[in-house]
Amino acid sequence: MTGVFLGTLSLTTIYSKILEYAGPRLMSTLGLDINFLVTLTVLCFAIFTSAIYFRDGVKSLLYDYYSCTVKVVSQDPLFSALMTFLEEEGAFNMSKVESQQSQIGEQDTEVKEKGWGQKMKAGLKQSNKIKYAPAPSCEDFFYYKPTGTTITIIREEIPNSQSSWWNPRPKQQVQLTVYGKDPTPLKMLFEEVVERQNNKDHGRTAVYKARQGSEGGATGAEWIRCFTKPVRSLDTVILDEKQKEEISEDLKEFLLPATNKWYSNRGLPYRRGYLLYGPPGTGKTSLSVALAGKFGLSVYALSLSVAWMNDDTLALLFSSLPKNCIVLLEDIDACGNNNSNTKAGVQVSFSGLLNAIDGVASKEGRALIMTTNHRERLDEALIRPGRVDLQIKFAHADKKIIHGLFRAIYEVNESDKRILKFPNDFPDDDEIADLANVFAEKVPEHIFSPAEVQGFLLRHKKNPRRAAAEVVAWAEQELLEKKERERKEKEKEEKEQEEKERGERKERRKRAKEEREKRAKREKRRKEGKASSDDTDTEDEKEEAKKEDDKRVVYSLINEDSANIVVNGINEKMVGGVAKDVVKVNGSA
Ligand SMILES: Nc1ncnc2c1ncn2[C@@H]1O[C@H](COP(=O)(O)OP(=O)(O)OP(=O)(O)O)[C@@H](O)[C@H]1O
């Protein structure tokens, strides 16, 4: 009954009923007029709204005319250092957070020594620690003690629409504002950020990796600080001392400010290029990282073989390098040469690579280290002076390198021996020197890479005597396996070559057939007196036709006589490979 009754009442009726009922009671108990109350509420609301408008207006006026602002975009190497600093200082209100892996701080990941670029992926051991970052578009206030100033921090995502491959949008930007005309607090803050970053990097080498930046349909790429690792001493790279010194001195001189001036006075682009070539596992990457460590440079590693790398992204990455860094470009032979031969899956063209290295957009002040296992496949244009100023050859280990590797592994200081629980009877330095001689005598020279020898030694990390005793058996076994691997590889290569040649022959036959048919048609038209200017053979066509006629002669001869005799007899006159082709044609016919 009650439900039906309420249903029939309208809201206005209820409201007027309440006013009718509550009004007089409020009046009698509180002494307040209901009309007065309503007016007061509306007035408060109006004042509150105007106050907000007023505050925003003043704020925007102050912001426009009486503040200093610095914006840092995510592509700037300073971005991650700044975010780490602010996070460490507790500047962010973490009530609105998002989990994040790469932007704030760096991924403290362990990386296997072997290789960069694509290989690095396999070597990364992701730390499972989840990091939190303040969600974008939040405003934070950070009290910066040294200057007693409050800094407003706004972190924003940047809209997609502004991006294009030549100007990829930064993913994010952080904006720091202080009110007042004095930018000193911001300057001081940035000095502290850089100093803290430098202190952290001291004794470490920072490694940056190229990352695809493709959103909103536009492709792009950016460098991302991946990790830092302790500086690798040049002494741990076992190589001919002269070669090490040569490249080290060259780089040292290049980095001098006077050299920069010298280059610019002569209008030369201030860049230096090195080529490290040789079989896998001989120390090319290790030397590059050790050099970076020695001169306090960061390494910018990239590989041409990653699926998204193309001419544009490569050029973009080269144009966004900082000054004084080492760019490590591995497996440079992947993009082929002027006559193509690009590896499957590689999108970077040879001209694209040349353009990135020393095109107009390429940054100055960087040292480029290119590595390859196949120097013979490189185009001379790529390694001409100016692009490559110094070449270092790496080879399989000789006696000196084998000896050096042994000593490098087993010369351990007392504290490491204690911490790592080395056995008490671990040989002293004199015995290690003797064992190193024995070891080097037993390993055949120029067969194994330093990486292979090092791999064996690491198996007996705490037992050099055993390593020296067992190395012969290991070397024999390895040799057998190596030979088997080489045999299989050769077989595979031969098969691929055969397949390629078969394809080329097929293509040539197809073209020749089309040409014959075309000529026959022309001939027919000529005989019928319908020849047009198109039917006149060009010099090239005449030459092609002559070749075709020759082929047909061979072909008919083959049909009559023994193929081998004819081919051997005519081969002299033939253009390379034609006779052989015809034999195969005949064979398959
Ligand atoms: N000459 C060397 N001195 C010291 N260690 C070496 C040397 N060569 C190789 N190694 C060791 O072998 C491993 C692989 O070396 P590295 O990656 O530098 O070889 P690479 O020549 O760059 O190989 P790839 O051509 O396959 O990239 C590393 O652990 C490195 O320490």
The ligand as an SDF file (V2000), in Angstrom:
LIG
                    3D

 31 33  0  0  0  0  0  0  0  0999 V2000
   91.4790  -11.6100  -26.4810 N   0  0  0  0  0  0  0  0  0  0  0  0
   90.7100  -11.8820  -25.4260 C   0  0  0  0  0  0  0  0  0  0  0  0
   91.1210  -11.5840  -24.1860 N   0  0  0  0  0  0  0  0  0  0  0  0
   90.3670  -11.8480  -23.1220 C   0  0  0  0  0  0  0  0  0  0  0  0
   89.1540  -12.4260  -23.1870 N   0  0  0  0  0  0  0  0  0  0  0  0
   88.6980  -12.7460  -24.3940 C   0  0  0  0  0  0  0  0  0  0  0  0
   89.4470  -12.4950  -25.5720 C   0  0  0  0  0  0  0  0  0  0  0  0
   88.7430  -12.9110  -26.6230 N   0  0  0  0  0  0  0  0  0  0  0  0
   87.6120  -13.4000  -26.1360 C   0  0  0  0  0  0  0  0  0  0  0  0
   87.5760  -13.3000  -24.7990 N   0  0  0  0  0  0  0  0  0  0  0  0
   86.4720  -13.7080  -23.9330 C   0  0  0  0  0  0  0  0  0  0  0  0
   85.5590  -14.4410  -24.7390 O   0  0  0  0  0  0  0  0  0  0  0  0
   84.2330  -13.9750  -24.6030 C   0  0  0  0  0  0  0  0  0  0  0  0
   83.6960  -13.4540  -25.9370 C   0  0  0  0  0  0  0  0  0  0  0  0
   84.5310  -12.3850  -26.3750 O   0  0  0  0  0  0  0  0  0  0  0  0
   84.0250  -11.1980  -27.3190 P   0  0  0  0  0  0  0  0  0  0  0  0
   82.5420  -11.0830  -27.2460 O   0  0  0  0  0  0  0  0  0  0  0  0
   84.8160  -10.0050  -27.0000 O   0  0  0  0  0  0  0  0  0  0  0  0
   84.4010  -11.7690  -28.7320 O   0  0  0  0  0  0  0  0  0  0  0  0
   84.0380  -11.1800  -30.1540 P   0  0  0  0  0  0  0  0  0  0  0  0
   85.2690  -11.2400  -30.9640 O   0  0  0  0  0  0  0  0  0  0  0  0
   83.3990   -9.8550  -30.0080 O   0  0  0  0  0  0  0  0  0  0  0  0
   82.9970  -12.2540  -30.6760 O   0  0  0  0  0  0  0  0  0  0  0  0
   81.8680  -12.0780  -31.8180 P   0  0  0  0  0  0  0  0  0  0  0  0
   82.5670  -11.8600  -33.1080 O   0  0  0  0  0  0  0  0  0  0  0  0
   81.1470  -13.3770  -31.7710 O   0  0  0  0  0  0  0  0  0  0  0  0
   81.0150  -10.9200  -31.3920 O   0  0  0  0  0  0  0  0  0  0  0  0
   84.3000  -12.9380  -23.4980 C   0  0  0  0  0  0  0  0  0  0  0  0
   83.9460  -13.5650  -22.3060 O   0  0  0  0  0  0  0  0  0  0  0  0
   85.7170  -12.4970  -23.4400 C   0  0  0  0  0  0  0  0  0  0  0  0
   86.0720  -12.1680  -22.1340 O   0  0  0  0  0  0  0  0  0  0  0  0
  1  2  1  0
  2  3  1  0
  2  7  2  0
  3  4  2  0
  4  5  1  0
  5  6  2  0
  6  7  1  0
  6 10  1  0
  7  8  1  0
  8  9  2  0
  9 10  1  0
 10 11  1  0
 11 12  1  0
 11 30  1  0
 12 13  1  0
 13 14  1  0
 13 28  1  0
 14 15  1  0
 15 16  1  0
 16 17  2  0
 16 18  1  0
 16 19  1  0
 19 20  1  0
 20 21  2  0
 20 22  1  0
 20 23  1  0
 23 24  1  0
 24 25  2  0
 24 26  1  0
 24 27  1  0
 28 29  1  0
 28 30  1  0
 30 31  1  0
M  END
$$$$
